[in-house]
């Protein structure tokens, strides 16, 4: 009964921590919106844009895996009666793996957004060549796009319709999506909006550049896949040998894990494996 209550208490504390972190992020975004609202009271359109500003297209949740890792370590220590070292090592490895999952999800969102941006640019080029204006081409691209790019384009189109400065709206889009491809796109549109020029040819070059970056990123990812597979294969062999040794001689394996030297060696190996996963993932990440 005491173990059940302890486990429930740990789960409740973990949930409260997650809620507090989420609440803090919401408060921070609210304060930022209020600051934007107070500093940019120059017209009804700017006030409306500050109030209805959407969330960033690329939110990050770096602290959630570590909070879950702490919760897992506490749960293993209190509920399952694991030694403190084993519980702490398991929490660290879980946090590192969760961090890698968050990085992978973020990279997938970035890749999807860049692909949608390249498609939107191709649509804008076709619209401009057909005789559409820049604003009309941007509206067509926004209506044909999908999340996560569509809310950002809708934000720019809506602010321009309300009379906001197009260059300022594009600059805010660049701030919400801190990517080089988006920066290249917004600068191209802002310059053309102010001084004019051959928009179709310029946008076509921008779209080609973005697609070349995507193709290079995919090639680099394919080239580094072997290294990542090798790391996970070595880890799998390690745990397979440990399970085989446990099956053949459980008493000796249990004595090794309960000894001071055995616990230190196991904890060190598990933690180093987690660090190795994070390291190889960091080294294989494509940076432009």
DRENNUKOL-618334 format. One record per residue (C-alpha): chain; residue number from 1; x, y negated, z negated. Coordinates in steps of 0.1 Angstrom, whole numbers, plus 5000, padded with zeros to 4 digits. Layout:
BEGIN
c,k,xx,yy,zz
A,NUM,X,Y,Z;
...
This chain:
BEGIN
c,k,xx,yy,zz
A,1,5000,5000,5000;
A,2,5028,4976,4992;
A,3,5046,4984,5024;
A,4,5014,4977,5044;
A,5,5009,4944,5026;
A,6,5046,4935,5033;
A,7,5042,4943,5069;
A,8,5011,4922,5073;
A,9,5028,4893,5055;
A,10,5057,4895,5079;
A,11,5034,4895,5109;
A,12,5015,4865,5094;
A,13,5047,4846,5088;
A,14,5059,4853,5123;
A,15,5026,4841,5138;
A,16,5028,4810,5117;
A,17,5063,4803,5129;
A,18,5053,4807,5166;
A,19,5023,4784,5160;
A,20,5044,4758,5144;
A,21,5069,4758,5173;
A,22,5041,4756,5198;
A,23,5025,4728,5178;
A,24,5058,4709,5178;
A,25,5062,4712,5215;
A,26,5026,4699,5220;
A,27,5033,4670,5196;
A,28,5065,4661,5215;
A,29,5047,4661,5248;
A,30,5019,4639,5233;
A,31,5044,4614,5220;
A,32,5061,4613,5253;
A,33,5028,4606,5271;
A,34,5020,4579,5245;
A,35,5054,4563,5251;
A,36,5049,4563,5288;
A,37,5014,4549,5284;
A,38,5026,4520,5262;
A,39,5057,4511,5284;
A,40,5039,4512,5317;
A,41,5007,4492,5312;
A,42,5009,4473,5345;
A,43,4976,4484,5360;
A,44,4947,4507,5358;
A,45,4963,4532,5382;
A,46,4995,4534,5361;
A,47,4975,4538,5329;
A,48,4955,4567,5345;
A,49,4986,4584,5357;
A,50,5002,4582,5323;
A,51,4972,4596,5306;
A,52,4966,4625,5331;
A,53,5002,4634,5336;
A,54,5004,4672,5341;
A,55,5027,4695,5322;
A,56,5062,4700,5336;
A,57,5063,4726,5364;
A,58,5092,4745,5348;
A,59,5085,4748,5310;
A,60,5111,4767,5289;
A,61,5105,4789,5259;
A,62,5141,4796,5247;
A,63,5132,4798,5210;
A,64,5104,4823,5213;
A,65,5127,4854,5218;
A,66,5148,4845,5188;
A,67,5118,4840,5166;
A,68,5105,4874,5177;
A,69,5140,4889,5170;
A,70,5139,4875,5135;
A,71,5105,4889,5130;
A,72,5116,4923,5143;
A,73,5146,4924,5120;
A,74,5124,4916,5090;
A,75,5099,4942,5100;
A,76,5125,4969,5104;
A,77,5141,4960,5070;
A,78,5109,4958,5050;
A,79,5085,4982,5066;
A,80,5108,5010,5080;
A,81,5135,5006,5053;
A,82,5164,5003,5078;
A,83,5198,4992,5065;
A,84,5202,4954,5066;
A,85,5230,4956,5092;
A,86,5210,4978,5116;
A,87,5179,4956,5112;
A,88,5199,4924,5119;
A,89,5217,4940,5149;
A,90,5184,4951,5163;
A,91,5170,4916,5159;
A,92,5200,4900,5176;
A,93,5199,4925,5206;
A,94,5161,4919,5209;
A,95,5167,4881,5209;
A,96,5194,4884,5236;
A,97,5172,4907,5258;
A,98,5142,4883,5253;
A,99,5164,4854,5263;
A,100,5174,4872,5295;
A,101,5137,4879,5302;
A,102,5129,4842,5297;
A,103,5158,4833,5321;
A,104,5145,4858,5347;
A,105,5110,4844,5345;
A,106,5123,4809,5349;
A,107,5144,4819,5379;
A,108,5114,4836,5395;
A,109,5093,4805,5390;
A,110,5121,4783,5405;
A,111,5124,4806,5435;
A,112,5086,4806,5441;
A,113,5085,4768,5438;
A,114,5113,4763,5463;
A,115,5097,4787,5488;
A,116,5064,4768,5485;
A,117,5083,4735,5490;
A,118,5099,4748,5522;
A,119,5065,4759,5535;
A,120,5050,4725,5525;
A,121,5077,4707,5544;
A,122,5071,4728,5575;
A,123,5034,4719,5573;
A,124,5043,4682,5569;
A,125,5066,4683,5599;
A,126,5038,4699,5620;
A,127,5013,4673,5608;
A,128,5036,4643,5615;
A,129,5044,4657,5650;
A,130,5006,4659,5656;
A,131,5002,4622,5649;
A,132,4994,4622,5612;
A,133,5007,4595,5588;
A,134,5031,4604,5560;
A,135,5003,4601,5534;
A,136,4980,4623,5554;
A,137,5008,4649,5559;
A,138,5015,4649,5522;
A,139,4978,4654,5514;
A,140,4976,4683,5539;
A,141,5007,4699,5523;
A,142,4992,4695,5488;
A,143,4958,4710,5498;
A,144,4975,4740,5514;
A,145,5000,4747,5486;
A,146,4997,4770,5456;
A,147,5008,4767,5420;
A,148,5033,4757,5406;
A,149,5039,4732,5435;
A,150,5003,4722,5441;
A,151,4997,4704,5408;
A,152,5028,4683,5413;
A,153,5019,4673,5449;
A,154,4983,4666,5438;
A,155,4998,4643,5411;
A,156,5018,4623,5437;
A,157,4988,4622,5462;
A,158,4964,4610,5434;
A,159,4987,4583,5422;
A,160,4992,4570,5457;
A,161,4955,4569,5463;
A,162,4950,4549,5432;
A,163,4975,4523,5445;
A,164,5006,4534,5426;
A,165,5040,4528,5442;
A,166,5049,4559,5463;
A,167,5086,4557,5454;
A,168,5078,4556,5417;
A,169,5054,4586,5420;
A,170,5080,4606,5438;
A,171,5106,4597,5412;
A,172,5083,4610,5385;
A,173,5079,4642,5404;
A,174,5116,4646,5405;
A,175,5118,4641,5368;
A,176,5091,4667,5362;
A,177,5109,4692,5384;
A,178,5147,4689,5379;
A,179,5158,4708,5410;
A,180,5182,4697,5437;
A,181,5158,4708,5464;
A,182,5130,4687,5449;
A,183,5153,4657,5445;
A,184,5163,4660,5482;
A,185,5127,4661,5492;
A,186,5115,4632,5470;
A,187,5145,4610,5480;
A,188,5138,4616,5517;
A,189,5101,4607,5514;
A,190,5108,4576,5492;
A,191,5134,4562,5517;
A,192,5112,4569,5547;
A,193,5082,4552,5529;
A,194,5103,4521,5523;
A,195,5123,4517,5555;
A,196,5107,4541,5580;
A,197,5126,4563,5604;
A,198,5123,4596,5623;
A,199,5104,4615,5596;
A,200,5097,4647,5615;
A,201,5134,4653,5623;
A,202,5145,4643,5588;
A,203,5120,4666,5571;
A,204,5129,4694,5594;
A,205,5165,4691,5583;
A,206,5155,4690,5547;
A,207,5134,4722,5551;
A,208,5162,4739,5569;
A,209,5186,4730,5541;
A,210,5162,4744,5514;
A,211,5157,4776,5533;
A,212,5195,4780,5537;
A,213,5199,4776,5499;
A,214,5172,4802,5493;
A,215,5189,4826,5517;
A,216,5223,4821,5500;
A,217,5207,4826,5466;
A,218,5192,4859,5477;
A,219,5225,4871,5491;
A,220,5243,4863,5460;
A,221,5217,4880,5439;
A,222,5220,4912,5461;
A,223,5258,4911,5458;
A,224,5257,4909,5420;
A,225,5231,4937,5416;
A,226,5257,4964,5415;
A,227,5274,4948,5385;
A,228,5242,4945,5366;
A,229,5232,4981,5374;
A,230,5266,4993,5362;
A,231,5262,4976,5329;
A,232,5228,4991,5322;
A,233,5240,5025,5334;
A,234,5269,5025,5309;
A,235,5245,5015,5282;
A,236,5221,5043,5291;
A,237,5249,5068,5290;
A,238,5259,5056,5255;
A,239,5224,5061,5241;
A,240,5220,5094,5259;
A,241,5252,5107,5242;
A,242,5241,5095,5208;
A,243,5207,5113,5212;
A,244,5225,5144,5224;
A,245,5249,5144,5193;
A,246,5219,5138,5170;
A,247,5201,5168,5185;
A,248,5231,5191,5183;
A,249,5242,5182,5148;
A,250,5217,5160,5129;
A,251,5233,5162,5095;
A,252,5267,5151,5107;
A,253,5252,5123,5128;
A,254,5231,5112,5098;
A,255,5262,5112,5076;
A,256,5280,5090,5101;
A,257,5252,5065,5103;
A,258,5249,5063,5065;
A,259,5286,5058,5059;
A,260,5301,5023,5058;
A,261,5325,5029,5087;
A,262,5297,5044,5108;
A,263,5273,5016,5102;
A,264,5300,4990,5110;
A,265,5309,5007,5142;
A,266,5273,5012,5153;
A,267,5263,4977,5145;
A,268,5293,4963,5163;
A,269,5287,4984,5194;
A,270,5250,4974,5195;
A,271,5257,4937,5192;
A,272,5285,4938,5217;
A,273,5262,4956,5242;
A,274,5237,4928,5238;
A,275,5264,4902,5243;
A,276,5276,4920,5273;
A,277,5242,4920,5289;
A,278,5239,4882,5284;
A,279,5275,4877,5296;
A,280,5270,4896,5329;
A,281,5237,4879,5335;
A,282,5253,4845,5330;
A,283,5282,4853,5353;
A,284,5259,4867,5381;
A,285,5236,4837,5380;
A,286,5238,4816,5412;
A,287,5246,4779,5407;
A,288,5247,4753,5434;
